[in-house]
Amino acid sequence: AFYLWAPAPDGDAWGLTRRLAEQGGVLVSPGEFYGPLGAGHVRVAVVQPDDRIALVVERLAAAAG
């Protein structure tokens, strides 16, 4: 597995977690689950095949659009 740590806009990791689930169908973890240094970030476990990740990107682009 590959883990990507991404900063959340305005430090709102819970809001970004919600948005990614609702608009992209992807589950991530708020960084604070992993300690105080993770606050303001989300942790993404990149474990899906490339075609599934591409689908998430398409969904998020459409939602932003």
N, CA, C and O atoms as a Maestro MAE file, in Angstrom:
{
 s_m_m2io_version
 :::
 2.0.0
}

f_m_ct {
 s_m_title
 :::
 protein
 m_atom[260] {
  # First column is atom index #
  i_m_mmod_type
  r_m_x_coord
  r_m_y_coord
  r_m_z_coord
  i_m_residue_number
  s_m_chain_name
  s_m_pdb_residue_name
  s_m_pdb_atom_name
  i_m_atomic_number
  :::
  1 25 0.837 -1.178 0.000 1 A "ALA " " N  " 7
  2 3 0.000 0.000 0.000 1 A "ALA " " CA " 6
  3 2 0.879 1.237 0.000 1 A "ALA " " C  " 6
  4 15 2.005 1.217 0.498 1 A "ALA " " O  " 8
  5 25 0.361 2.289 -0.553 2 A "PHE " " N  " 7
  6 3 1.030 3.579 -0.615 2 A "PHE " " CA " 6
  7 2 0.129 4.576 0.102 2 A "PHE " " C  " 6
  8 15 -1.064 4.652 -0.192 2 A "PHE " " O  " 8
  9 25 0.674 5.328 1.023 3 A "TYR " " N  " 7
  10 3 -0.114 6.312 1.769 3 A "TYR " " CA " 6
  11 2 0.281 7.710 1.338 3 A "TYR " " C  " 6
  12 15 1.460 8.061 1.299 3 A "TYR " " O  " 8
  13 25 -0.723 8.494 1.016 4 A "LEU " " N  " 7
  14 3 -0.519 9.880 0.609 4 A "LEU " " CA " 6
  15 2 -1.128 10.769 1.677 4 A "LEU " " C  " 6
  16 15 -2.297 10.608 2.029 4 A "LEU " " O  " 8
  17 25 -0.354 11.697 2.189 5 A "TRP " " N  " 7
  18 3 -0.850 12.677 3.149 5 A "TRP " " CA " 6
  19 2 -1.091 13.972 2.405 5 A "TRP " " C  " 6
  20 15 -0.181 14.512 1.775 5 A "TRP " " O  " 8
  21 25 -2.308 14.469 2.474 6 A "ALA " " N  " 7
  22 3 -2.656 15.683 1.750 6 A "ALA " " CA " 6
  23 2 -3.198 16.732 2.717 6 A "ALA " " C  " 6
  24 15 -4.011 16.415 3.585 6 A "ALA " " O  " 8
  25 25 -2.754 17.977 2.572 7 A "PRO " " N  " 7
  26 3 -3.308 19.030 3.420 7 A "PRO " " CA " 6
  27 2 -4.754 19.308 3.034 7 A "PRO " " C  " 6
  28 15 -5.105 19.305 1.854 7 A "PRO " " O  " 8
  29 25 -5.573 19.545 4.024 8 A "ALA " " N  " 7
  30 3 -6.987 19.863 3.796 8 A "ALA " " CA " 6
  31 2 -7.143 21.369 3.639 8 A "ALA " " C  " 6
  32 15 -6.485 22.134 4.344 8 A "ALA " " O  " 8
  33 25 -8.007 21.806 2.720 9 A "PRO " " N  " 7
  34 3 -8.256 23.243 2.597 9 A "PRO " " CA " 6
  35 2 -8.685 23.844 3.929 9 A "PRO " " C  " 6
  36 15 -9.571 23.317 4.602 9 A "PRO " " O  " 8
  37 25 -8.064 24.927 4.295 10 A "ASP " " N  " 7
  38 3 -8.350 25.617 5.562 10 A "ASP " " CA " 6
  39 2 -8.147 24.717 6.779 10 A "ASP " " C  " 6
  40 15 -8.665 25.012 7.855 10 A "ASP " " O  " 8
  41 25 -7.394 23.619 6.621 11 A "GLY " " N  " 7
  42 3 -7.123 22.722 7.740 11 A "GLY " " CA " 6
  43 2 -8.303 21.876 8.173 11 A "GLY " " C  " 6
  44 15 -8.259 21.241 9.227 11 A "GLY " " O  " 8
  45 25 -9.370 21.859 7.363 12 A "ASP " " N  " 7
  46 3 -10.604 21.140 7.718 12 A "ASP " " CA " 6
  47 2 -10.571 19.705 7.185 12 A "ASP " " C  " 6
  48 15 -11.179 19.400 6.158 12 A "ASP " " O  " 8
  49 25 -9.861 18.837 7.887 13 A "ALA " " N  " 7
  50 3 -9.723 17.450 7.453 13 A "ALA " " CA " 6
  51 2 -11.054 16.713 7.453 13 A "ALA " " C  " 6
  52 15 -11.303 15.888 6.573 13 A "ALA " " O  " 8
  53 25 -11.910 16.999 8.424 14 A "TRP " " N  " 7
  54 3 -13.214 16.331 8.473 14 A "TRP " " CA " 6
  55 2 -14.081 16.762 7.298 14 A "TRP " " C  " 6
  56 15 -14.784 15.937 6.715 14 A "TRP " " O  " 8
  57 25 -14.040 18.043 6.944 15 A "GLY " " N  " 7
  58 3 -14.801 18.529 5.798 15 A "GLY " " CA " 6
  59 2 -14.323 17.910 4.500 15 A "GLY " " C  " 6
  60 15 -15.134 17.537 3.653 15 A "GLY " " O  " 8
  61 25 -13.008 17.798 4.336 16 A "LEU " " N  " 7
  62 3 -12.460 17.177 3.131 16 A "LEU " " CA " 6
  63 2 -12.812 15.690 3.088 16 A "LEU " " C  " 6
  64 15 -13.119 15.151 2.025 16 A "LEU " " O  " 8
  65 25 -12.766 15.034 4.238 17 A "THR " " N  " 7
  66 3 -13.144 13.625 4.303 17 A "THR " " CA " 6
  67 2 -14.592 13.441 3.847 17 A "THR " " C  " 6
  68 15 -14.896 12.533 3.073 17 A "THR " " O  " 8
  69 25 -15.466 14.295 4.324 18 A "ARG " " N  " 7
  70 3 -16.879 14.235 3.945 18 A "ARG " " CA " 6
  71 2 -17.062 14.495 2.445 18 A "ARG " " C  " 6
  72 15 -17.793 13.773 1.768 18 A "ARG " " O  " 8
  73 25 -16.392 15.530 1.937 19 A "ARG " " N  " 7
  74 3 -16.518 15.882 0.521 19 A "ARG " " CA " 6
  75 2 -16.035 14.748 -0.386 19 A "ARG " " C  " 6
  76 15 -16.692 14.420 -1.374 19 A "ARG " " O  " 8
  77 25 -14.906 14.158 -0.057 20 A "LEU " " N  " 7
  78 3 -14.381 13.075 -0.884 20 A "LEU " " CA " 6
  79 2 -15.315 11.867 -0.879 20 A "LEU " " C  " 6
  80 15 -15.475 11.198 -1.899 20 A "LEU " " O  " 8
  81 25 -15.928 11.591 0.266 21 A "ALA " " N  " 7
  82 3 -16.867 10.463 0.344 21 A "ALA " " CA " 6
  83 2 -18.132 10.744 -0.456 21 A "ALA " " C  " 6
  84 15 -18.599 9.892 -1.211 21 A "ALA " " O  " 8
  85 25 -18.683 11.940 -0.285 22 A "GLU " " N  " 7
  86 3 -19.948 12.274 -0.932 22 A "GLU " " CA " 6
  87 2 -19.806 12.495 -2.435 22 A "GLU " " C  " 6
  88 15 -20.646 12.040 -3.211 22 A "GLU " " O  " 8
  89 25 -18.756 13.185 -2.845 23 A "GLN " " N  " 7
  90 3 -18.622 13.562 -4.243 23 A "GLN " " CA " 6
  91 2 -17.768 12.602 -5.060 23 A "GLN " " C  " 6
  92 15 -17.953 12.479 -6.270 23 A "GLN " " O  " 8
  93 25 -16.837 11.922 -4.403 24 A "GLY " " N  " 7
  94 3 -15.938 11.048 -5.142 24 A "GLY " " CA " 6
  95 2 -16.134 9.575 -4.866 24 A "GLY " " C  " 6
  96 15 -15.629 8.725 -5.599 24 A "GLY " " O  " 8
  97 25 -16.876 9.268 -3.797 25 A "GLY " " N  " 7
  98 3 -17.060 7.869 -3.444 25 A "GLY " " CA " 6
  99 2 -15.794 7.227 -2.908 25 A "GLY " " C  " 6
  100 15 -15.595 6.020 -3.042 25 A "GLY " " O  " 8
  101 25 -14.942 8.037 -2.302 26 A "VAL " " N  " 7
  102 3 -13.665 7.539 -1.788 26 A "VAL " " CA " 6
  103 2 -13.603 7.791 -0.285 26 A "VAL " " C  " 6
  104 15 -14.068 8.822 0.203 26 A "VAL " " O  " 8
  105 25 -13.034 6.857 0.427 27 A "LEU " " N  " 7
  106 3 -12.878 6.984 1.868 27 A "LEU " " CA " 6
  107 2 -11.431 7.287 2.205 27 A "LEU " " C  " 6
  108 15 -10.513 6.603 1.753 27 A "LEU " " O  " 8
  109 25 -11.243 8.324 3.008 28 A "VAL " " N  " 7
  110 3 -9.924 8.690 3.512 28 A "VAL " " CA " 6
  111 2 -10.038 8.842 5.017 28 A "VAL " " C  " 6
  112 15 -11.140 8.832 5.565 28 A "VAL " " O  " 8
  113 25 -8.915 8.981 5.678 29 A "SER " " N  " 7
  114 3 -8.912 9.151 7.137 29 A "SER " " CA " 6
  115 2 -8.466 10.547 7.507 29 A "SER " " C  " 6
  116 15 -7.458 11.027 6.991 29 A "SER " " O  " 8
  117 25 -9.199 11.215 8.396 30 A "PRO " " N  " 7
  118 3 -8.697 12.489 8.914 30 A "PRO " " CA " 6
  119 2 -7.365 12.241 9.625 30 A "PRO " " C  " 6
  120 15 -7.232 11.290 10.395 30 A "PRO " " O  " 8
  121 25 -6.404 13.087 9.365 31 A "GLY " " N  " 7
  122 3 -5.062 12.882 9.912 31 A "GLY " " CA " 6
  123 2 -4.991 12.817 11.416 31 A "GLY " " C  " 6
  124 15 -4.090 12.179 11.961 31 A "GLY " " O  " 8
  125 25 -5.929 13.469 12.112 32 A "GLU " " N  " 7
  126 3 -5.870 13.453 13.568 32 A "GLU " " CA " 6
  127 2 -6.060 12.059 14.149 32 A "GLU " " C  " 6
  128 15 -5.759 11.831 15.321 32 A "GLU " " O  " 8
  129 25 -6.558 11.121 13.341 33 A "PHE " " N  " 7
  130 3 -6.637 9.726 13.789 33 A "PHE " " CA " 6
  131 2 -5.248 9.189 14.129 33 A "PHE " " C  " 6
  132 15 -5.118 8.246 14.909 33 A "PHE " " O  " 8
  133 25 -4.211 9.793 13.542 34 A "TYR " " N  " 7
  134 3 -2.853 9.284 13.675 34 A "TYR " " CA " 6
  135 2 -1.984 10.167 14.561 34 A "TYR " " C  " 6
  136 15 -0.761 10.028 14.578 34 A "TYR " " O  " 8
  137 25 -2.615 11.069 15.290 35 A "GLY " " N  " 7
  138 3 -1.885 11.901 16.229 35 A "GLY " " CA " 6
  139 2 -1.979 13.369 15.879 35 A "GLY " " C  " 6
  140 15 -2.456 13.734 14.805 35 A "GLY " " O  " 8
  141 25 -1.521 14.210 16.791 36 A "PRO " " N  " 7
  142 3 -1.667 15.646 16.610 36 A "PRO " " CA " 6
  143 2 -0.937 16.199 15.382 36 A "PRO " " C  " 6
  144 15 -1.373 17.204 14.819 36 A "PRO " " O  " 8
  145 25 0.139 15.582 14.964 37 A "LEU " " N  " 7
  146 3 0.862 16.081 13.794 37 A "LEU " " CA " 6
  147 2 0.091 15.856 12.497 37 A "LEU " " C  " 6
  148 15 0.393 16.475 11.476 37 A "LEU " " O  " 8
  149 25 -0.907 14.968 12.536 38 A "GLY " " N  " 7
  150 3 -1.713 14.709 11.353 38 A "GLY " " CA " 6
  151 2 -2.881 15.662 11.187 38 A "GLY " " C  " 6
  152 15 -3.537 15.667 10.145 38 A "GLY " " O  " 8
  153 25 -3.147 16.466 12.202 39 A "ALA " " N  " 7
  154 3 -4.284 17.398 12.146 39 A "ALA " " CA " 6
  155 2 -4.154 18.315 10.938 39 A "ALA " " C  " 6
  156 15 -3.062 18.779 10.609 39 A "ALA " " O  " 8
  157 25 -5.282 18.568 10.285 40 A "GLY " " N  " 7
  158 3 -5.287 19.441 9.127 40 A "GLY " " CA " 6
  159 2 -4.944 18.745 7.828 40 A "GLY " " C  " 6
  160 15 -4.827 19.384 6.783 40 A "GLY " " O  " 8
  161 25 -4.782 17.428 7.893 41 A "HIS " " N  " 7
  162 3 -4.453 16.620 6.718 41 A "HIS " " CA " 6
  163 2 -5.402 15.424 6.634 41 A "HIS " " C  " 6
  164 15 -6.094 15.092 7.596 41 A "HIS " " O  " 8
  165 25 -5.419 14.794 5.478 42 A "VAL " " N  " 7
  166 3 -6.090 13.508 5.338 42 A "VAL " " CA " 6
  167 2 -5.060 12.497 4.868 42 A "VAL " " C  " 6
  168 15 -4.090 12.841 4.193 42 A "VAL " " O  " 8
  169 25 -5.287 11.254 5.233 43 A "ARG " " N  " 7
  170 3 -4.404 10.173 4.778 43 A "ARG " " CA " 6
  171 2 -5.180 9.344 3.767 43 A "ARG " " C  " 6
  172 15 -6.270 8.847 4.051 43 A "ARG " " O  " 8
  173 25 -4.608 9.207 2.607 44 A "VAL " " N  " 7
  174 3 -5.213 8.443 1.521 44 A "VAL " " CA " 6
  175 2 -4.400 7.171 1.339 44 A "VAL " " C  " 6
  176 15 -3.194 7.232 1.099 44 A "VAL " " O  " 8
  177 25 -5.054 6.019 1.451 45 A "ALA " " N  " 7
  178 3 -4.401 4.747 1.168 45 A "ALA " " CA " 6
  179 2 -4.650 4.434 -0.307 45 A "ALA " " C  " 6
  180 15 -5.772 4.121 -0.705 45 A "ALA " " O  " 8
  181 25 -3.605 4.523 -1.100 46 A "VAL " " N  " 7
  182 3 -3.733 4.313 -2.538 46 A "VAL " " CA " 6
  183 2 -3.525 2.814 -2.796 46 A "VAL " " C  " 6
  184 15 -2.409 2.343 -3.013 46 A "VAL " " O  " 8
  185 25 -4.644 2.093 -2.763 47 A "VAL " " N  " 7
  186 3 -4.576 0.637 -2.879 47 A "VAL " " CA " 6
  187 2 -5.451 0.093 -4.003 47 A "VAL " " C  " 6
  188 15 -5.524 -1.120 -4.200 47 A "VAL " " O  " 8
  189 25 -6.109 0.971 -4.731 48 A "GLN " " N  " 7
  190 3 -6.997 0.546 -5.806 48 A "GLN " " CA " 6
  191 2 -6.245 0.546 -7.141 48 A "GLN " " C  " 6
  192 15 -5.235 1.236 -7.283 48 A "GLN " " O  " 8
  193 25 -6.729 -0.214 -8.105 49 A "PRO " " N  " 7
  194 3 -6.113 -0.186 -9.439 49 A "PRO " " CA " 6
  195 2 -6.279 1.197 -10.082 49 A "PRO " " C  " 6
  196 15 -7.162 1.967 -9.702 49 A "PRO " " O  " 8
  197 25 -5.437 1.493 -11.038 50 A "ASP " " N  " 7
  198 3 -5.433 2.808 -11.688 50 A "ASP " " CA " 6
  199 2 -6.791 3.198 -12.258 50 A "ASP " " C  " 6
  200 15 -7.166 4.368 -12.196 50 A "ASP " " O  " 8
  201 25 -7.537 2.243 -12.811 51 A "ASP " " N  " 7
  202 3 -8.831 2.596 -13.405 51 A "ASP " " CA " 6
  203 2 -9.828 3.070 -12.351 51 A "ASP " " C  " 6
  204 15 -10.657 3.933 -12.639 51 A "ASP " " O  " 8
  205 25 -9.765 2.527 -11.147 52 A "ARG " " N  " 7
  206 3 -10.656 2.962 -10.064 52 A "ARG " " CA " 6
  207 2 -10.258 4.350 -9.563 52 A "ARG " " C  " 6
  208 15 -11.121 5.166 -9.241 52 A "ARG " " O  " 8
  209 25 -8.967 4.614 -9.498 53 A "ILE " " N  " 7
  210 3 -8.499 5.939 -9.089 53 A "ILE " " CA " 6
  211 2 -8.899 6.971 -10.140 53 A "ILE " " C  " 6
  212 15 -9.290 8.084 -9.790 53 A "ILE " " O  " 8
  213 25 -8.807 6.623 -11.408 54 A "ALA " " N  " 7
  214 3 -9.220 7.524 -12.485 54 A "ALA " " CA " 6
  215 2 -10.714 7.848 -12.370 54 A "ALA " " C  " 6
  216 15 -11.124 8.979 -12.634 54 A "ALA " " O  " 8
  217 25 -11.514 6.876 -11.982 55 A "LEU " " N  " 7
  218 3 -12.944 7.102 -11.799 55 A "LEU " " CA " 6
  219 2 -13.198 8.130 -10.697 55 A "LEU " " C  " 6
  220 15 -14.062 8.993 -10.851 55 A "LEU " " O  " 8
  221 25 -12.470 8.052 -9.608 56 A "VAL " " N  " 7
  222 3 -12.610 9.021 -8.521 56 A "VAL " " CA " 6
  223 2 -12.241 10.418 -9.022 56 A "VAL " " C  " 6
  224 15 -12.933 11.391 -8.722 56 A "VAL " " O  " 8
  225 25 -11.163 10.513 -9.776 57 A "VAL " " N  " 7
  226 3 -10.751 11.802 -10.320 57 A "VAL " " CA " 6
  227 2 -11.846 12.381 -11.211 57 A "VAL " " C  " 6
  228 15 -12.141 13.574 -11.131 57 A "VAL " " O  " 8
  229 25 -12.447 11.555 -12.053 58 A "GLU " " N  " 7
  230 3 -13.543 12.012 -12.921 58 A "GLU " " CA " 6
  231 2 -14.734 12.508 -12.094 58 A "GLU " " C  " 6
  232 15 -15.312 13.550 -12.403 58 A "GLU " " O  " 8
  233 25 -15.098 11.773 -11.055 59 A "ARG " " N  " 7
  234 3 -16.223 12.175 -10.203 59 A "ARG " " CA " 6
  235 2 -15.964 13.516 -9.530 59 A "ARG " " C  " 6
  236 15 -16.838 14.383 -9.492 59 A "ARG " " O  " 8
  237 25 -14.756 13.677 -9.000 60 A "LEU " " N  " 7
  238 3 -14.441 14.919 -8.314 60 A "LEU " " CA " 6
  239 2 -14.383 16.097 -9.287 60 A "LEU " " C  " 6
  240 15 -14.800 17.204 -8.948 60 A "LEU " " O  " 8
  241 25 -13.873 15.864 -10.482 61 A "ALA " " N  " 7
  242 3 -13.834 16.922 -11.494 61 A "ALA " " CA " 6
  243 2 -15.240 17.341 -11.886 61 A "ALA " " C  " 6
  244 15 -15.512 18.531 -12.046 61 A "ALA " " O  " 8
  245 25 -16.128 16.382 -12.040 62 A "ALA " " N  " 7
  246 3 -17.520 16.687 -12.400 62 A "ALA " " CA " 6
  247 2 -18.211 17.464 -11.274 62 A "ALA " " C  " 6
  248 15 -18.986 18.383 -11.539 62 A "ALA " " O  " 8
  249 25 -17.932 17.099 -10.031 63 A "ALA " " N  " 7
  250 3 -18.548 17.777 -8.889 63 A "ALA " " CA " 6
  251 2 -18.036 19.209 -8.760 63 A "ALA " " C  " 6
  252 15 -18.762 20.090 -8.301 63 A "ALA " " O  " 8
  253 25 -16.795 19.441 -9.162 64 A "ALA " " N  " 7
  254 3 -16.208 20.778 -9.062 64 A "ALA " " CA " 6
  255 2 -16.670 21.677 -10.196 64 A "ALA " " C  " 6
  256 15 -16.613 22.903 -10.103 64 A "ALA " " O  " 8
  257 25 -17.128 21.044 -11.266 65 A "GLY " " N  " 7
  258 3 -17.404 21.669 -12.451 65 A "GLY " " CA " 6
  259 2 -18.348 22.588 -12.883 65 A "GLY " " C  " 6
  260 15 -18.341 22.976 -14.052 65 A "GLY " " O  " 8
  :::
 }
 m_bond[259] {
  # First column is bond index #
  i_m_from
  i_m_to
  i_m_order
  :::
  1 1 2 1
  2 2 3 1
  3 3 4 2
  4 3 5 1
  5 5 6 1
  6 6 7 1
  7 7 8 2
  8 7 9 1
  9 9 10 1
  10 10 11 1
  11 11 12 2
  12 11 13 1
  13 13 14 1
  14 14 15 1
  15 15 16 2
  16 15 17 1
  17 17 18 1
  18 18 19 1
  19 19 20 2
  20 19 21 1
  21 21 22 1
  22 22 23 1
  23 23 24 2
  24 23 25 1
  25 25 26 1
  26 26 27 1
  27 27 28 2
  28 27 29 1
  29 29 30 1
  30 30 31 1
  31 31 32 2
  32 31 33 1
  33 33 34 1
  34 34 35 1
  35 35 36 2
  36 35 37 1
  37 37 38 1
  38 38 39 1
  39 39 40 2
  40 39 41 1
  41 41 42 1
  42 42 43 1
  43 43 44 2
  44 43 45 1
  45 45 46 1
  46 46 47 1
  47 47 48 2
  48 47 49 1
  49 49 50 1
  50 50 51 1
  51 51 52 2
  52 51 53 1
  53 53 54 1
  54 54 55 1
  55 55 56 2
  56 55 57 1
  57 57 58 1
  58 58 59 1
  59 59 60 2
  60 59 61 1
  61 61 62 1
  62 62 63 1
  63 63 64 2
  64 63 65 1
  65 65 66 1
  66 66 67 1
  67 67 68 2
  68 67 69 1
  69 69 70 1
  70 70 71 1
  71 71 72 2
  72 71 73 1
  73 73 74 1
  74 74 75 1
  75 75 76 2
  76 75 77 1
  77 77 78 1
  78 78 79 1
  79 79 80 2
  80 79 81 1
  81 81 82 1
  82 82 83 1
  83 83 84 2
  84 83 85 1
  85 85 86 1
  86 86 87 1
  87 87 88 2
  88 87 89 1
  89 89 90 1
  90 90 91 1
  91 91 92 2
  92 91 93 1
  93 93 94 1
  94 94 95 1
  95 95 96 2
  96 95 97 1
  97 97 98 1
  98 98 99 1
  99 99 100 2
  100 99 101 1
  101 101 102 1
  102 102 103 1
  103 103 104 2
  104 103 105 1
  105 105 106 1
  106 106 107 1
  107 107 108 2
  108 107 109 1
  109 109 110 1
  110 110 111 1
  111 111 112 2
  112 111 113 1
  113 113 114 1
  114 114 115 1
  115 115 116 2
  116 115 117 1
  117 117 118 1
  118 118 119 1
  119 119 120 2
  120 119 121 1
  121 121 122 1
  122 122 123 1
  123 123 124 2
  124 123 125 1
  125 125 126 1
  126 126 127 1
  127 127 128 2
  128 127 129 1
  129 129 130 1
  130 130 131 1
  131 131 132 2
  132 131 133 1
  133 133 134 1
  134 134 135 1
  135 135 136 2
  136 135 137 1
  137 137 138 1
  138 138 139 1
  139 139 140 2
  140 139 141 1
  141 141 142 1
  142 142 143 1
  143 143 144 2
  144 143 145 1
  145 145 146 1
  146 146 147 1
  147 147 148 2
  148 147 149 1
  149 149 150 1
  150 150 151 1
  151 151 152 2
  152 151 153 1
  153 153 154 1
  154 154 155 1
  155 155 156 2
  156 155 157 1
  157 157 158 1
  158 158 159 1
  159 159 160 2
  160 159 161 1
  161 161 162 1
  162 162 163 1
  163 163 164 2
  164 163 165 1
  165 165 166 1
  166 166 167 1
  167 167 168 2
  168 167 169 1
  169 169 170 1
  170 170 171 1
  171 171 172 2
  172 171 173 1
  173 173 174 1
  174 174 175 1
  175 175 176 2
  176 175 177 1
  177 177 178 1
  178 178 179 1
  179 179 180 2
  180 179 181 1
  181 181 182 1
  182 182 183 1
  183 183 184 2
  184 183 185 1
  185 185 186 1
  186 186 187 1
  187 187 188 2
  188 187 189 1
  189 189 190 1
  190 190 191 1
  191 191 192 2
  192 191 193 1
  193 193 194 1
  194 194 195 1
  195 195 196 2
  196 195 197 1
  197 197 198 1
  198 198 199 1
  199 199 200 2
  200 199 201 1
  201 201 202 1
  202 202 203 1
  203 203 204 2
  204 203 205 1
  205 205 206 1
  206 206 207 1
  207 207 208 2
  208 207 209 1
  209 209 210 1
  210 210 211 1
  211 211 212 2
  212 211 213 1
  213 213 214 1
  214 214 215 1
  215 215 216 2
  216 215 217 1
  217 217 218 1
  218 218 219 1
  219 219 220 2
  220 219 221 1
  221 221 222 1
  222 222 223 1
  223 223 224 2
  224 223 225 1
  225 225 226 1
  226 226 227 1
  227 227 228 2
  228 227 229 1
  229 229 230 1
  230 230 231 1
  231 231 232 2
  232 231 233 1
  233 233 234 1
  234 234 235 1
  235 235 236 2
  236 235 237 1
  237 237 238 1
  238 238 239 1
  239 239 240 2
  240 239 241 1
  241 241 242 1
  242 242 243 1
  243 243 244 2
  244 243 245 1
  245 245 246 1
  246 246 247 1
  247 247 248 2
  248 247 249 1
  249 249 250 1
  250 250 251 1
  251 251 252 2
  252 251 253 1
  253 253 254 1
  254 254 255 1
  255 255 256 2
  256 255 257 1
  257 257 258 1
  258 258 259 1
  259 259 260 2
  :::
 }
}
